[in-house]
Amino acid sequence: MKMVVVIHQPDFMPYLGFFHRFLHADIYIALDHVQYVNSSRRSWTNRDKIKTLQGEKWLTVNVNKTSRETAINQVELSNTINWRQDHFRLLEQNYGKTQYYNEIMPELKKLYSLPCTLLYEFNMASIKMLMDMLNIKIPILCSSSLKPTKRKNELLVELLGKVSATHYLSGLGAKDYFEAEPFIDAGIDVIWQNFTHPIYTQQFGGFIPNLSTLDLLFNQGIKASRELLRRCQ
C-alpha cells in the first residue's frame, strides 16, 4: 500500500509551498526534535515574511536565548517584549484595508490567545490553523514521539520506516544535501515537489512570491485561497 510522507521542521506561519506538499501526502511528520537554528538567513522556524508598503518584512516570534544544541521542541517563547501586540500592529497596518481582513483576523486572535509557552506549540497551532483554512486534513506526528536515534538523511529514512512509508515527498531545497543511498537501501522512493508559486493580487505594487500564507489569505480570502492552492498541483 502506498504511503507518502512529508517531513519538515514546524515553521511559523509557513509559505504556500509548505502546504502544497500536504495535498499529495498521507502523513506529515513535524521534525521537532532537531537542533533549533536562528542564525541563518535560511532559518524560518520562528519567522516568516509579510508584504508592507516598504516591501518584505519579517514577522518574528521572540524566543528566549538558547544554547547551540537546543532542540526546536525545547525553545521557550519570550515575554520580555510584547511581540504578539507587535504582530497585530504590523498586520493591521499592512492588511487592515484588504477585503478579507475581517475574515482572517478573528482566527489569528484565537491563535495568539492560546496559552503556549514553547515555540513548537505555537508554531504547530499556526500550522493547524492554516491547514483548517486551506481545508487540508492529514495526520500529524511529532518526530520526537517516534524516538529516532539517527541524523541527517539516515534520520529521515529512520522516521519513514517507523510509519511504514513507501514514498518520501521532499521540497526542492533539500536537494543540496540529499544522499540517495539510504533511501535506496530502505526501498523508499523519493518524490521531489513540483510547485510553481501562483500569482495573485497583492497590495503595494508588484507581486512578491514566497511570503507567509497569511498574505494570500488576507488578499484572497479562505475560499479563493483553497482553490488557488489546488490549482498549483
C-alpha positions in Angstrom: 0.0 0.0 0.0 1.4 3.4 -1.0 2.2 5.7 1.9 3.5 9.2 1.1 5.1 11.1 3.9 6.3 14.7 4.3 9.0 15.5 6.9 9.7 19.2 7.8 10.5 21.4 10.7 7.4 23.0 12.3 8.0 26.5 11.0 6.0 29.6 11.9 3.2 30.6 9.5 4.8 28.9 6.5 4.5 29.8 2.9 2.1 28.2 0.4 4.6 25.6 -0.9 4.8 24.1 2.6 1.1 23.2 2.4 1.1 22.2 -1.2 3.1 19.1 -0.3 0.3 18.1 2.2 -2.2 17.8 -0.7 -0.1 14.9 -2.0 0.8 13.2 1.3 -0.7 10.8 3.8 1.2 11.9 6.9 3.2 15.0 8.0 6.0 14.3 10.4 6.9 17.5 12.3 10.6 17.5 12.8 10.5 18.9 16.3 13.5 17.2 18.0 16.3 18.5 15.8 18.5 21.5 16.6 16.9 24.9 16.6 18.7 27.3 14.2 18.1 31.0 14.3 21.3 32.5 13.0 20.9 31.6 9.3 19.3 33.5 6.5 17.6 30.2 5.7 16.1 29.9 9.2 12.3 30.1 9.2 11.5 28.4 12.5 10.4 31.5 14.4 9.6 33.9 11.5 8.2 34.4 8.1 7.6 37.3 5.7 4.7 39.6 5.0 4.3 42.3 2.5 4.4 46.0 3.5 4.4 49.3 1.7 8.2 49.2 2.1 8.4 45.6 0.7 9.0 42.4 2.5 9.2 42.4 6.3 9.8 39.7 8.8 7.1 38.7 11.3 9.2 37.3 14.1 8.2 35.3 17.2 10.5 36.3 20.0 12.1 33.4 21.9 14.4 33.1 24.9 18.1 32.7 24.2 19.1 29.1 23.7 22.3 27.0 23.7 23.6 25.7 20.5 22.3 22.2 20.8 18.7 23.1 21.9 16.0 21.2 20.1 13.1 23.0 18.5 10.7 21.5 20.9 12.6 23.0 23.9 12.7 26.6 22.7 10.7 28.9 25.0 8.7 31.8 23.9 9.9 35.2 25.3 7.8 37.5 27.3 10.4 40.3 27.6 8.7 42.2 24.8 5.0 42.1 23.7 5.7 40.5 20.3 2.1 39.4 20.0 1.0 43.1 20.1 3.7 44.0 17.6 2.4 41.3 15.2 -1.1 42.6 15.4 0.0 46.1 14.8 2.0 45.1 11.7 -0.8 43.0 10.4 -3.4 45.7 10.9 -1.1 48.4 9.3 -0.4 46.3 6.2 -3.6 44.2 5.8 -6.3 46.2 7.6 -7.6 47.5 4.3 -7.7 44.2 2.5 -11.1 42.7 1.6 -10.7 39.7 3.8 -9.1 41.2 6.9 -12.3 40.7 9.0 -12.5 37.1 7.9 -8.9 36.2 8.8 -8.1 38.3 11.8 -10.5 36.6 14.3 -8.8 33.3 13.6 -5.4 34.9 14.4 -6.7 36.3 17.6 -7.7 32.8 18.7 -4.3 31.6 17.8 -2.4 34.3 19.7 -4.6 33.9 22.8 -3.5 30.3 23.2 -1.6 29.7 26.5 1.6 28.4 24.7 4.9 28.6 26.4 7.0 26.8 23.8 7.8 27.9 20.2 6.9 24.4 18.9 3.4 24.6 20.5 2.7 28.0 18.9 4.1 27.0 15.5 2.1 23.8 15.4 -1.0 25.7 16.3 -0.3 28.2 13.5 0.2 25.3 11.0 -3.0 23.6 12.1 -4.9 26.9 11.8 -3.7 27.4 8.3 -4.4 23.8 7.4 -8.0 24.3 8.6 -8.3 27.5 6.5 -6.9 25.7 3.4 -9.1 22.6 4.1 -6.2 20.2 4.4 -6.7 17.2 6.5 -3.8 14.7 7.1 -2.5 13.2 10.3 0.4 14.9 12.0 3.1 13.1 14.1 6.0 14.6 16.0 9.4 13.2 15.2 10.2 13.2 19.0 7.3 10.8 19.6 8.9 8.3 17.3 12.1 8.3 19.3 14.6 8.4 16.4 18.4 7.9 17.0 20.0 8.7 13.7 21.0 12.0 12.0 20.7 13.7 8.6 19.5 11.5 5.7 19.6 8.4 7.9 17.3 10.2 10.3 14.7 10.8 7.6 14.9 7.1 6.5 14.5 6.0 10.1 11.4 8.1 10.6 9.9 7.0 7.3 10.5 3.4 8.3 8.7 3.9 11.6 5.5 4.9 9.8 5.8 2.3 7.0 6.3 4.9 4.3 6.8 3.8 0.7 7.4 7.3 -0.6 9.1 10.5 0.7 7.9 13.8 -0.7 10.6 16.4 -0.3 10.9 20.0 -1.1 13.5 21.1 -3.7 15.5 22.9 -1.1 16.7 19.6 0.3 18.5 18.6 -2.9 21.7 20.4 -1.8 22.3 17.9 1.0 20.4 14.9 -0.3 22.0 11.5 -0.3 20.2 8.8 -2.3 21.8 5.7 -0.9 19.9 5.4 2.5 16.6 5.7 0.7 17.5 3.2 -2.0 18.7 0.7 0.7 15.4 1.1 2.6 13.3 0.7 -0.6 11.8 4.2 -0.2 11.0 6.2 -3.4 11.9 9.9 -3.2 9.5 12.3 -4.9 10.6 15.9 -5.5 7.9 18.6 -5.0 6.7 20.2 -8.2 5.4 23.6 -7.1 5.1 26.8 -9.0 4.0 29.7 -6.8 0.7 31.2 -8.0 0.4 34.9 -8.7 -2.4 36.7 -7.1 -3.5 40.2 -6.4 -1.5 41.8 -3.6 -1.3 45.3 -2.2 1.6 47.7 -2.6 2.8 47.2 -6.1 4.3 44.2 -8.0 3.8 40.6 -6.9 6.2 39.1 -4.3 6.2 35.3 -4.0 7.1 33.0 -1.1 5.5 35.1 1.7 3.6 33.7 4.6 0.4 32.0 3.6 -1.2 34.8 5.6 -0.6 37.2 2.7 -2.7 35.0 0.3 -5.5 34.6 2.9 -5.8 38.3 3.7 -5.7 39.3 0.0 -7.9 36.4 -1.5 -9.9 35.0 1.4 -10.4 31.4 2.5 -12.5 30.1 -0.4 -10.3 31.5 -3.2 -7.1 30.5 -1.3 -8.2 26.9 -1.2 -9.0 26.9 -4.9 -5.8 28.7 -5.8 -3.6 26.2 -3.9 -5.2 23.2 -5.5 -4.7 24.7 -9.0 -0.9 24.6 -8.2 -0.9 20.8 -8.5 
